[in-house]
Amino acid sequence: TFLSTHKPGDPLILKGKEQRKKGLRIVRTMDDLVDGMSTERYQVVQEYMKDVLTVDGRKLNLRMYVVMIYDPGTRSVEAYLHPRGKCIYTNRTYDASSDDFEHTITSYQLDPSVYDTRPHSTAELYKWLAGDGIDFEHVLLQMGDIVRDVAHAASGKLGRYWNVKNNTQVQLFGLDFIVDAKTMSPKLLEMNKGPCMRNKVPMDADLREKVRLDMYQLAGVLRDDNDDNEFIRVL
């Protein structure tokens, strides 16, 4: 595992149950790791990737949307990945040697002006990277493979509550990915069961409304009168 090859000074991330960065801690020694994990606040230790994709000096995180549908008749799970995602950045220039979250951890509490010169959506990111000869479609395909693995792992845990086990269940998740700058391969940071769908900046409105409408069509709440649902089935 990555812990067995950890070098003192290299950062690790401890994660707890709290959201909005309150449940995070960066540590650089095994002593600090043991100290952090000995409390109930932190349950997960995660490798910190230093060489990640940046845009104009800001570390990039991609918030992608996934819908999982549980069918009680077949006791099976379907998983869908939406290609429209949002680009999230660090508040300040990325610095892997810093423990300051403003430089190392992406944030939803961003100054909207960050999008004046940087991509807001994955569609804009496609064009941005294409200028450097990078095909982002390959990254999206790898994300689909990761979502498929996650859905497989979670499938046995869904549909178990007695009060809903006989109902079709639909859940929207928000998945956060970073991208390895050398290999252009995505890595899953976390999966959020209740992603915020409020618009932080005006550009969010079209993106999230499309995700909502496509989700409602998958769930059968809205009629699918045209063939423009963009969710991609991965399981």
Secondary structure per residue as TSV (DSSP state, phi and psi in degrees):
chain	resnum	aa	ss	phi	psi
A	1	T	-	360.0	168.7
A	2	F	T	-66.0	-23.5
A	3	L	T	-68.5	-33.8
A	4	S	T	-69.6	-20.6
A	5	T	T	-111.0	11.5
A	6	H	-	-65.6	134.9
A	7	K	-	-104.6	132.8
A	8	P	T	-52.0	132.1
A	9	G	T	103.9	-26.2
A	10	D	S	-75.1	135.5
A	11	P	-	-75.4	146.4
A	12	L	E	-127.5	154.2
A	13	I	E	-113.3	128.3
A	14	L	E	-98.2	136.8
A	15	K	E	-125.6	138.2
A	16	G	E	-118.5	-160.9
A	17	K	S	-88.3	-15.9
A	18	E	-	-73.2	150.3
A	19	Q	-	-104.5	179.9
A	20	R	T	56.7	42.8
A	21	K	T	70.8	-1.7
A	22	K	T	-72.0	-22.3
A	23	G	T	-98.4	22.1
A	24	L	E	-114.6	147.8
A	25	R	E	-149.6	133.2
A	26	I	E	-96.4	127.0
A	27	V	E	-126.0	158.2
A	28	R	-	-129.5	-2.2
A	29	T	S	-130.8	158.0
A	30	M	H	-67.6	-30.8
A	31	D	H	-62.4	-44.0
A	32	D	H	-67.6	-33.6
A	33	L	H	-63.1	-49.7
A	34	V	H	-61.7	-40.9
A	35	D	H	-61.6	-43.4
A	36	G	H	-69.0	-40.5
A	37	M	H	-77.3	-14.1
A	38	S	T	-78.0	-13.4
A	39	T	S	-94.4	165.4
A	40	E	S	-80.6	-7.8
A	41	R	S	-70.3	-34.4
A	42	Y	E	-114.4	134.3
A	43	Q	E	-118.7	-17.6
A	44	V	E	-132.3	138.7
A	45	V	E	-114.4	134.6
A	46	Q	E	-129.2	139.4
A	47	E	E	-63.5	138.7
A	48	Y	-	-98.2	116.6
A	49	M	-	-85.7	122.1
A	50	K	-	-90.4	-36.7
A	51	D	S	-94.1	81.3
A	52	V	B	-117.4	163.5
A	53	L	-	-64.1	131.0
A	54	T	E	-124.9	157.4
A	55	V	E	-127.2	115.0
A	56	D	T	50.0	44.1
A	57	G	T	87.2	-8.8
A	58	R	E	-100.2	133.2
A	59	K	E	-62.8	139.2
A	60	L	E	-110.7	133.5
A	61	N	E	-124.6	137.4
A	62	L	E	-108.6	119.5
A	63	R	E	-91.7	113.4
A	64	M	E	-111.9	155.4
A	65	Y	E	-114.0	134.3
A	66	V	E	-129.3	136.2
A	67	V	E	-112.7	132.2
A	68	M	E	-117.8	133.9
A	69	I	E	-122.3	125.7
A	70	Y	E	-102.7	126.0
A	71	D	E	-101.6	112.9
A	72	P	T	-68.9	-24.5
A	73	G	T	-67.4	-44.1
A	74	T	T	-102.1	-6.8
A	75	R	T	53.3	40.5
A	76	S	E	-117.4	162.9
A	77	V	E	-122.7	134.7
A	78	E	E	-109.6	144.1
A	79	A	E	-129.4	138.0
A	80	Y	E	-132.0	135.7
A	81	L	E	-111.1	130.9
A	82	H	E	-92.5	131.8
A	83	P	E	-73.3	-14.3
A	84	R	E	-88.6	112.0
A	85	G	E	-126.8	174.3
A	86	K	E	-115.5	140.4
A	87	C	E	-87.5	126.9
A	88	I	E	-118.4	140.8
A	89	Y	E	-126.3	163.4
A	90	T	-	-69.4	152.7
A	91	N	S	-70.0	-26.3
A	92	R	S	-131.2	175.0
A	93	T	-	-54.8	133.2
A	94	Y	-	-65.8	132.9
A	95	D	-	-142.3	102.6
A	96	A	T	-65.8	-18.8
A	97	S	T	-85.3	-7.3
A	98	S	-	-93.7	151.1
A	99	D	-	-102.3	4.7
A	100	D	-	-79.2	120.0
A	101	F	H	-58.9	-27.9
A	102	E	H	-61.6	-27.7
A	103	H	H	-100.3	-16.7
A	104	T	H	-121.0	-27.2
A	105	I	S	-114.7	128.6
A	106	T	-	-66.8	152.7
A	107	S	-	-139.2	142.1
A	108	Y	S	-80.7	-15.9
A	109	Q	S	-88.9	63.7
A	110	L	-	-95.9	150.7
A	111	D	-	-69.7	119.9
A	112	P	G	-54.9	-22.2
A	113	S	G	-65.4	-13.8
A	114	V	G	-59.3	-28.6
A	115	Y	G	-85.3	-1.0
A	116	D	G	-67.4	-30.6
A	117	T	S	-125.4	4.8
A	118	R	S	-133.1	154.8
A	119	P	-	-60.5	142.2
A	120	H	-	-97.3	-41.4
A	121	S	B	-113.6	167.1
A	122	T	H	-64.2	-31.7
A	123	A	H	-61.6	-42.2
A	124	E	H	-69.2	-34.5
A	125	L	H	-66.1	-37.9
A	126	Y	H	-52.6	-49.4
A	127	K	H	-66.6	-39.5
A	128	W	H	-60.3	-48.4
A	129	L	H	-71.5	-31.4
A	130	A	H	-60.3	-30.4
A	131	G	T	-63.8	-22.7
A	132	D	T	-101.6	11.1
A	133	G	T	75.7	22.1
A	134	I	-	-103.8	127.7
A	135	D	-	-93.1	106.4
A	136	F	H	-73.0	-17.1
A	137	E	H	-57.8	-34.4
A	138	H	H	-63.3	-38.3
A	139	V	H	-65.4	-42.7
A	140	L	H	-62.3	-39.6
A	141	L	H	-62.9	-40.1
A	142	Q	H	-66.8	-36.1
A	143	M	H	-60.1	-41.5
A	144	G	H	-59.3	-40.3
A	145	D	H	-63.7	-40.3
A	146	I	H	-65.9	-44.1
A	147	V	H	-61.3	-38.9
A	148	R	H	-61.0	-44.0
A	149	D	H	-63.8	-41.5
A	150	V	H	-64.1	-43.3
A	151	A	H	-63.6	-39.7
A	152	H	H	-59.6	-45.4
A	153	A	H	-65.2	-33.4
A	154	A	H	-89.0	-16.0
A	155	S	H	-57.9	-35.9
A	156	G	T	-73.4	-11.7
A	157	K	T	-97.4	-8.9
A	158	L	T	-92.0	152.1
A	159	G	T	71.8	25.8
A	160	R	-	-99.4	-17.8
A	161	Y	S	-74.6	132.5
A	162	W	T	-59.8	-32.9
A	163	N	T	-79.8	-9.7
A	164	V	T	-132.2	2.1
A	165	K	T	-65.1	-19.9
A	166	N	T	-98.1	9.2
A	167	N	S	-111.3	148.4
A	168	T	-	-66.3	131.3
A	169	Q	E	-118.6	133.3
A	170	V	E	-125.3	128.9
A	171	Q	E	-135.0	132.3
A	172	L	E	-96.2	133.0
A	173	F	E	-121.2	151.8
A	174	G	E	-111.9	118.6
A	175	L	E	-107.6	134.1
A	176	D	E	-106.5	124.3
A	177	F	E	-119.2	146.8
A	178	I	E	-116.9	165.3
A	179	V	E	-124.2	127.7
A	180	D	B	-64.6	123.3
A	181	A	T	-67.8	-27.8
A	182	K	T	-82.4	-43.2
A	183	T	T	-102.2	-9.7
A	184	M	-	54.2	38.3
A	185	S	-	-106.3	134.1
A	186	P	E	-78.8	148.3
A	187	K	E	-126.5	132.3
A	188	L	E	-79.5	122.0
A	189	L	E	-85.3	-50.0
A	190	E	E	-163.8	164.6
A	191	M	E	-126.6	120.4
A	192	N	E	-103.9	125.8
A	193	K	S	-77.6	-17.7
A	194	G	S	-132.6	68.7
A	195	P	-	-64.2	140.8
A	196	C	-	-68.0	127.1
A	197	M	-	-112.5	12.8
A	198	R	S	-76.8	146.2
A	199	N	-	-80.1	119.3
A	200	K	S	-86.2	-34.4
A	201	V	S	-134.5	157.0
A	202	P	T	-54.5	-33.2
A	203	M	T	-66.9	-17.3
A	204	D	H	-66.8	-28.4
A	205	A	H	-57.7	-52.8
A	206	D	H	-64.6	-42.1
A	207	L	H	-60.6	-52.3
A	208	R	H	-73.6	-31.6
A	209	E	H	-64.9	-39.1
A	210	K	H	-64.9	-41.9
A	211	V	H	-61.1	-44.0
A	212	R	H	-61.2	-50.6
A	213	L	H	-61.0	-43.7
A	214	D	H	-64.7	-36.8
A	215	M	H	-65.2	-44.1
A	216	Y	H	-63.8	-33.3
A	217	Q	H	-67.0	-43.6
A	218	L	H	-60.1	-37.5
A	219	A	H	-78.5	-10.0
A	220	G	T	83.9	8.2
A	221	V	S	-76.0	-36.2
A	222	L	S	-113.2	146.0
A	223	R	-	-71.7	141.0
A	224	D	-	-97.0	82.9
A	225	D	-	-81.8	-11.0
A	226	N	S	-139.3	168.5
A	227	D	S	-101.2	53.2
A	228	D	-	-117.9	15.9
A	229	N	-	-69.7	123.0
A	230	E	-	-93.9	-5.9
A	231	F	-	-59.7	136.6
A	232	I	E	-106.7	121.5
A	233	R	E	-74.7	127.9
A	234	V	-	-115.8	-10.5
A	235	L	-	-148.2	360.0
